[in-house]
Amino acid sequence: MVTRQRGRPRSFDRLTALEQATMAFWEHGYETTSVADLTRAMGISAPSLYAAFGDKRTLFEEVVEAYAGSYGAYGGRAFAEEPTARGAIGRVLREAAELFTESGHPRGCLMISAAINCSTPEVEEALRARREANLTSFEARIRRGVEAGELSSGTDARALARFSGAVLQGMSQQARDGATREDLAAVAEWAMSSWPVETVPAATSPSAPATARETAPETPAGRGA
């Protein structure tokens, strides 16, 4: 008796499935994305989802971690690579204008939009904590700028950090509402034009090209001359 061999099952691509779940949560938010929506987007059955990722909340937690290390990593790079507070936060806003509007994924920021109308306290609190951590990092960077003499000693670091965070969150919502990259880039420039004018630290040579770039005040039309 000849038995027919069953075809080899297609291997499960966990990273691809996680990316598809990210797109679903990013587009629709945590609360309104159902397990059925997720299995449809990921191309797997509910039992397979539970086996690979746990429940919806556990999957979302993994999605947020993956998002922070990929799409959301621009903020960390800006803080690591820019020498001044103004340069770092200005770069965050400008790069957000691109990320929030580029094609290939939903608009805006997952960390911001996924929490809208969320009635699951643990998820809402976790996202809030991440956003507050971002504000804390903004404030800490601004305080270092004040200590280094980049910004005047009278700079209110907490208020300036919250102002910058409010601009970032507003840019996310405007992107969801259809704002273009150019629209949001202009918002970023206007926001940076509201920052205190930088001073030149005594230890820095006024003739250095980097100093000239960083101390030029921002304007909506671009960097000041």
C-alpha positions in Angstrom: 0.0 0.0 0.0 1.4 3.4 -1.0 0.8 6.2 1.3 0.9 9.8 0.2 3.4 12.0 1.9 1.9 15.1 3.4 3.5 18.3 2.1 6.0 20.0 4.4 4.3 22.7 6.4 5.4 26.3 5.6 7.6 27.5 8.4 6.3 30.2 10.6 8.1 33.6 10.2 7.7 35.1 13.7 9.4 38.4 12.8 7.1 38.9 9.8 4.1 38.1 11.9 5.3 40.6 14.6 5.7 43.3 12.0 2.2 42.7 10.6 0.8 42.9 14.2 2.7 46.2 14.6 1.0 47.6 11.5 -2.4 46.6 12.8 -1.9 48.1 16.3 -0.3 51.2 14.8 -3.2 51.8 12.4 -6.1 51.0 14.7 -4.8 51.4 18.2 -4.8 48.8 21.0 -8.4 48.8 22.0 -10.1 48.5 18.6 -7.7 45.9 17.2 -9.3 42.5 17.9 -7.7 39.1 18.0 -9.6 38.4 14.7 -8.0 41.5 13.2 -4.6 40.4 14.3 -4.9 36.8 13.0 -6.2 38.2 9.7 -3.3 40.6 9.4 -0.7 38.1 10.5 -2.0 35.3 8.4 -2.2 32.8 11.3 -4.9 31.2 13.4 -5.8 32.3 16.9 -4.3 29.1 18.5 -1.0 29.9 16.6 -1.1 33.5 17.8 -1.5 32.4 21.4 1.2 29.8 21.1 3.7 32.2 19.6 2.9 35.4 21.4 0.6 34.8 24.3 -2.6 36.9 24.6 -3.3 40.2 22.9 -1.8 42.3 25.6 1.4 40.3 25.7 1.7 40.6 21.9 1.1 44.3 22.1 3.9 44.6 24.7 6.3 42.9 22.3 5.1 45.1 19.5 5.9 48.2 21.5 9.4 46.9 22.3 10.0 46.1 18.7 8.7 49.5 17.6 10.9 51.3 20.1 14.0 49.6 18.7 13.1 50.2 15.1 10.8 52.9 13.9 11.1 54.8 17.2 14.8 54.5 17.5 15.4 57.9 15.8 15.1 59.7 19.1 17.9 57.7 20.8 20.2 58.3 17.8 19.6 62.0 17.8 20.4 62.2 21.5 23.6 60.1 21.1 24.9 61.9 18.0 24.0 65.6 18.5 26.3 67.6 20.7 23.7 70.1 22.0 20.2 69.9 23.5 18.9 72.2 20.8 20.5 70.0 18.1 19.2 66.8 19.6 15.6 67.8 20.2 15.4 69.8 16.9 16.6 66.6 15.1 14.0 64.6 16.9 11.2 66.9 15.7 12.5 67.0 12.1 12.9 63.3 11.8 9.5 62.8 13.3 8.1 64.9 10.5 9.5 62.3 8.1 8.6 59.2 10.0 5.1 60.3 10.9 4.2 60.9 7.2 6.3 58.4 5.2 4.7 55.7 3.1 4.9 52.0 4.0 3.4 52.2 7.4 0.5 53.9 9.3 0.9 57.6 10.0 1.9 59.2 13.3 3.5 57.5 16.3 2.3 54.1 17.6 3.2 55.1 21.2 0.8 58.1 21.0 -2.0 56.9 18.7 -2.3 53.3 20.2 -3.4 54.8 23.5 -6.4 56.8 22.2 -9.6 55.5 23.7 -7.8 52.7 25.5 -9.8 51.4 28.4 -7.3 48.8 29.5 -5.5 50.4 32.5 -2.3 48.4 32.3 -1.8 49.2 28.6 -2.7 52.8 29.0 -0.3 53.2 32.0 2.5 51.4 30.2 2.2 53.8 27.2 1.9 56.8 29.4 5.1 55.7 31.3 7.0 55.5 28.0 5.9 59.0 27.0 6.8 60.4 30.4 10.2 58.7 30.1 10.7 60.6 26.8 9.8 63.9 28.5 12.2 63.1 31.3 15.0 62.5 28.8 14.2 65.8 27.1 14.4 67.6 30.4 17.6 65.9 31.4 19.2 66.8 28.1 18.1 70.4 28.4 19.5 70.6 31.9 22.8 69.3 30.7 22.7 72.0 28.1 22.1 74.7 30.7 25.0 73.3 32.8 27.3 73.3 29.8 26.4 76.9 29.0 24.6 76.1 25.8 21.4 77.6 27.2 21.0 80.4 29.7 20.8 79.6 33.4 17.3 81.0 33.5 16.0 78.3 31.1 13.0 76.4 32.5 14.1 72.9 31.5 10.9 71.2 32.6 8.6 73.6 30.7 10.8 73.6 27.6 10.8 69.7 27.6 7.0 69.6 28.0 6.6 72.2 25.2 8.8 70.1 22.9 6.9 66.9 23.8 3.6 68.6 23.2 4.8 69.6 19.7 5.9 66.0 19.0 2.5 64.6 20.2 0.6 67.2 18.2 2.6 66.4 15.1 1.6 62.7 15.4 -2.1 63.6 15.5 -1.8 66.1 12.7 -0.1 63.4 10.6 -3.0 61.1 11.3 -5.3 63.9 10.1 -3.4 64.2 6.8 -0.7 66.7 7.4 2.2 66.4 4.9 5.9 66.1 5.7 6.4 69.7 4.6 3.6 70.8 7.0 5.2 69.0 9.9 8.7 70.1 9.0 7.4 73.7 9.2 5.9 73.0 12.6 9.3 71.7 13.8 11.1 74.8 12.6 8.5 77.1 14.3 8.9 75.1 17.5 12.7 75.4 17.5 12.4 79.1 16.7 10.7 79.4 20.1 13.6 78.0 22.0 16.0 80.2 24.0 18.9 81.5 21.9 22.0 79.3 22.6 25.1 80.8 24.1 28.6 79.8 23.2 30.4 77.8 25.9 33.6 79.4 27.0 35.6 76.2 26.3 34.4 76.2 22.7 36.2 78.1 20.0 33.9 80.6 18.3 35.5 79.9 15.0 34.6 76.2 15.0 32.2 75.3 12.2 30.1 73.1 14.6 29.7 76.0 16.9 28.5 78.3 14.2 25.9 75.8 13.2 24.6 75.1 16.7 24.5 78.7 17.9 22.6 80.0 14.9 19.0 80.6 15.9 16.3 78.5 14.2 13.7 80.2 12.2 10.7 78.7 10.3 12.7 79.4 7.0 15.7 77.4 8.2 18.8 78.1 10.2 19.7 81.7 10.9 22.7 83.2 9.2 
